[in-house]
């Protein structure tokens, strides 16, 4: 039976996002293949991580497409983006910890493509008067990446409910990015499980 490379990558991603220090033996076991078979397709951990990087970038670009970043208010586009990218957030959180991916001339140009599209979204929000202009689009992009990664780890560790992922990230990011005189959207999802204060 032919090896399903995509399935192996997804098995590796599922394991490494839970245990970033997993060995190649553990990755092979999680994928249901021998270490020798894994090694034939990925010469070592670096090759595996590079393949996961390509997968993560592709999934992010698909999420950006699905979020329709140029449609409607920029704040709504941010909300759609976080919702679309949520399934890939854990993989992104793992990739963020792999410093070799972001060093030297071998850096995947896909990261630059993602940065360009995200900074364009935040710039559009500034030009439309939705977002503050004292926070640069580059910084808002980095803040989004950081919140996605932190949110993914918090969900994985059980400190945040998965159903609250989008709400918490959107509220925190836009709460800081939104101009104080910009109208607040009333159709944003709200948590329904917050404890209610008893009347005194």
Number of C-alpha atoms within 10 A of each C-alpha: 3 4 11 9 13 12 11 20 18 16 17 24 26 17 18 20 20 16 12 15 10 14 12 19 15 17 24 19 15 16 21 12 14 15 15 13 11 22 16 9 13 17 11 12 14 13 13 21 21 17 14 21 23 15 19 22 21 14 19 23 18 13 21 21 13 14 20 14 24 13 9 9 15 23 24 17 20 24 21 19 22 22 18 20 21 20 14 19 25 26 26 26 21 22 24 16 12 15 8 14 18 14 10 7 8 9 12 15 11 16 17 11 12 17 17 14 16 22 18 18 22 28 21 19 23 21 13 12 16 23 27 21 16 9 13 16 24 16 12 21 19 15 13 20 17 16 20 24 22 16 25 25 19 16 16 15 11 10 10 15 12 14 10 16 20 21 16 16 21 24 15 12 17 19 13 14 22 19 18 12 10 12 10 14 9 7 7 13 13 13 10 8 7 7 6 7 6 5 4 3
